[in-house]
Amino acid sequence: MPETQLVADNFFQQGKSQRINGSYDEAIVNLLRAIDEDPNMELAHMELGLAYCFIGDFDASIRELELACGLAPQNADICLNLAKTYTMLGMFDEGKELFLAVCNLTTPGDSCYEEAKKQLAYFP
């Protein structure tokens, strides 16, 4: 693994852990550092989008989650997080479309599939 990838992964792991533990400002700093090292690190963009959501910066959250989904459109976890964020923000058509996409990317029994199916039950 190239040195820049190791550095990016280290910042990513720190940022993800900080986000999970509720240290959102610190998480954002480390996730931005990871992205500086590897701009195509889709999981860093996803984690950054989630951190932004938790601090109420919804425009930045959507931007990062959309970027992550664009980098990895076959990653059901990323798509699911974006769909849930869309729905939380009242973007119901976009959310429903992505929940359906998650169901197409996964199979029954998969946690992402089950969560997407559960969320789709709230739509008419």
MINUVEX-783800 format. One record per residue (C-alpha): residue number from 0; residue in three letters; chain; z, y, x. Coordinates in pm, whole numbers, plus 50000, padded with zeros to 5 digits. Each point is the difference from the previous one (the first is absolute). Layout:
N
(NUM; "ALA"; "A"; (Z; Y; X)) ...
//
This chain:
124
(0; "MET"; "A"; (50000; 50000; 50000)) (1; "PRO"; "A"; (49904; 50340; 50145)) (2; "GLU"; "A"; (50281; 50236; 50101)) (3; "THR"; "A"; (49917; 50255; 49728)) (4; "GLN"; "A"; (50022; 49724; 49738)) (5; "LEU"; "A"; (50342; 49893; 50131)) (6; "VAL"; "A"; (50120; 50361; 49984)) (7; "ALA"; "A"; (49859; 50042; 49649)) (8; "ASP"; "A"; (50161; 49676; 49884)) (9; "ASN"; "A"; (50337; 50107; 50143)) (10; "PHE"; "A"; (49989; 50334; 49816)) (11; "PHE"; "A"; (49883; 49819; 49685)) (12; "GLN"; "A"; (50287; 49750; 50009)) (13; "GLN"; "A"; (50254; 50278; 50052)) (14; "GLY"; "A"; (49849; 50207; 49720)) (15; "LYS"; "A"; (49986; 49711; 49756)) (16; "SER"; "A"; (50362; 49911; 50069)) (17; "GLN"; "A"; (50107; 50362; 49960)) (18; "ARG"; "A"; (49811; 50029; 49670)) (19; "ILE"; "A"; (50163; 49685; 49866)) (20; "ASN"; "A"; (50341; 50133; 50103)) (21; "GLY"; "A"; (49941; 50336; 49831)) (22; "SER"; "A"; (49954; 50211; 50315)) (23; "TYR"; "A"; (49678; 50148; 49869)) (24; "ASP"; "A"; (49968; 50300; 50232)) (25; "GLU"; "A"; (50044; 49781; 50308)) (26; "ALA"; "A"; (49763; 49742; 49852)) (27; "ILE"; "A"; (49732; 50264; 49949)) (28; "VAL"; "A"; (50028; 50113; 50363)) (29; "ASN"; "A"; (49960; 49647; 50136)) (30; "LEU"; "A"; (49724; 49903; 49759)) (31; "LEU"; "A"; (49805; 50312; 50094)) (32; "ARG"; "A"; (50044; 49901; 50365)) (33; "ALA"; "A"; (49866; 49652; 49921)) (34; "ILE"; "A"; (49698; 50154; 49829)) (35; "ASP"; "A"; (49945; 50235; 50295)) (36; "GLU"; "A"; (49975; 49690; 50221)) (37; "ASP"; "A"; (49791; 49801; 49751)) (38; "PRO"; "A"; (49840; 50207; 49720)) (39; "ASN"; "A"; (49871; 49680; 49833)) (40; "MET"; "A"; (50342; 49834; 49965)) (41; "GLU"; "A"; (49984; 49950; 49625)) (42; "LEU"; "A"; (50358; 49877; 49966)) (43; "ALA"; "A"; (50130; 50315; 50173)) (44; "HIS"; "A"; (49805; 50210; 49749)) (45; "MET"; "A"; (50149; 49795; 49715)) (46; "GLU"; "A"; (50355; 50036; 50132)) (47; "LEU"; "A"; (49944; 50372; 50056)) (48; "GLY"; "A"; (49873; 50034; 49643)) (49; "LEU"; "A"; (50311; 49825; 49869)) (50; "ALA"; "A"; (50228; 50221; 50211)) (51; "TYR"; "A"; (49826; 50313; 49871)) (52; "CYS"; "A"; (50045; 49874; 49645)) (53; "PHE"; "A"; (50374; 49956; 50052)) (54; "ILE"; "A"; (50038; 50362; 50115)) (55; "GLY"; "A"; (49790; 50128; 49711)) (56; "ASP"; "A"; (49686; 50096; 50189)) (57; "PHE"; "A"; (49770; 49829; 49753)) (58; "ASP"; "A"; (49673; 50157; 50119)) (59; "ALA"; "A"; (50063; 49872; 50353)) (60; "SER"; "A"; (50113; 49666; 49859)) (61; "ILE"; "A"; (49679; 49947; 49805)) (62; "ARG"; "A"; (49789; 50119; 50294)) (63; "GLU"; "A"; (50160; 49749; 50239)) (64; "LEU"; "A"; (49998; 49712; 49753)) (65; "GLU"; "A"; (49633; 50063; 49915)) (66; "LEU"; "A"; (49918; 50011; 50370)) (67; "ALA"; "A"; (50183; 49671; 50053)) (68; "CYS"; "A"; (49818; 49841; 49707)) (69; "GLY"; "A"; (49668; 50128; 50133)) (70; "LEU"; "A"; (50073; 49848; 50342)) (71; "ALA"; "A"; (50104; 49665; 49850)) (72; "PRO"; "A"; (49858; 49965; 49646)) (73; "GLN"; "A"; (50072; 49626; 50002)) (74; "ASN"; "A"; (50372; 50049; 50072)) (75; "ALA"; "A"; (50166; 49934; 49664)) (76; "ASP"; "A"; (50336; 50143; 50108)) (77; "ILE"; "A"; (49845; 50334; 50093)) (78; "CYS"; "A"; (49798; 50012; 49677)) (79; "LEU"; "A"; (50307; 49908; 49796)) (80; "ASN"; "A"; (50206; 50280; 50156)) (81; "LEU"; "A"; (49724; 50250; 49929)) (82; "ALA"; "A"; (49965; 49875; 49641)) (83; "LYS"; "A"; (50374; 50033; 49940)) (84; "THR"; "A"; (50001; 50350; 50146)) (85; "TYR"; "A"; (49703; 50104; 49787)) (86; "THR"; "A"; (50177; 49873; 49691)) (87; "MET"; "A"; (50329; 50167; 50091)) (88; "LEU"; "A"; (49813; 50330; 50029)) (89; "GLY"; "A"; (49825; 49958; 49663)) (90; "MET"; "A"; (49663; 49901; 50147)) (91; "PHE"; "A"; (49974; 49710; 49759)) (92; "ASP"; "A"; (49627; 49929; 50017)) (93; "GLU"; "A"; (50009; 49982; 50380)) (94; "GLY"; "A"; (50311; 49783; 49993)) (95; "LYS"; "A"; (49859; 49756; 49746)) (96; "GLU"; "A"; (49677; 49967; 50197)) (97; "LEU"; "A"; (50192; 49913; 50316)) (98; "PHE"; "A"; (50237; 49758; 49823)) (99; "LEU"; "A"; (49688; 49817; 49879)) (100; "ALA"; "A"; (49859; 50004; 50355)) (101; "VAL"; "A"; (50325; 49851; 50133)) (102; "CYS"; "A"; (49969; 49716; 49747)) (103; "ASN"; "A"; (49645; 49938; 50124)) (104; "LEU"; "A"; (50116; 49998; 50364)) (105; "THR"; "A"; (50281; 49752; 49943)) (106; "THR"; "A"; (50081; 49688; 49804)) (107; "PRO"; "A"; (50267; 49913; 49742)) (108; "GLY"; "A"; (50330; 49934; 50172)) (109; "ASP"; "A"; (49938; 50257; 50273)) (110; "SER"; "A"; (50266; 50272; 49981)) (111; "CYS"; "A"; (49742; 50281; 49993)) (112; "TYR"; "A"; (49810; 49826; 49721)) (113; "GLU"; "A"; (50314; 49951; 49794)) (114; "GLU"; "A"; (50108; 50362; 50045)) (115; "ALA"; "A"; (49654; 50131; 49908)) (116; "LYS"; "A"; (49988; 49779; 49689)) (117; "LYS"; "A"; (50345; 50123; 49899)) (118; "GLN"; "A"; (49890; 50362; 50043)) (119; "LEU"; "A"; (49678; 49942; 49804)) (120; "ALA"; "A"; (50207; 49891; 49699)) (121; "TYR"; "A"; (50105; 50365; 49959)) (122; "PHE"; "A"; (49641; 50113; 49948)) (123; "PRO"; "A"; (49825; 49986; 49663)) 
//
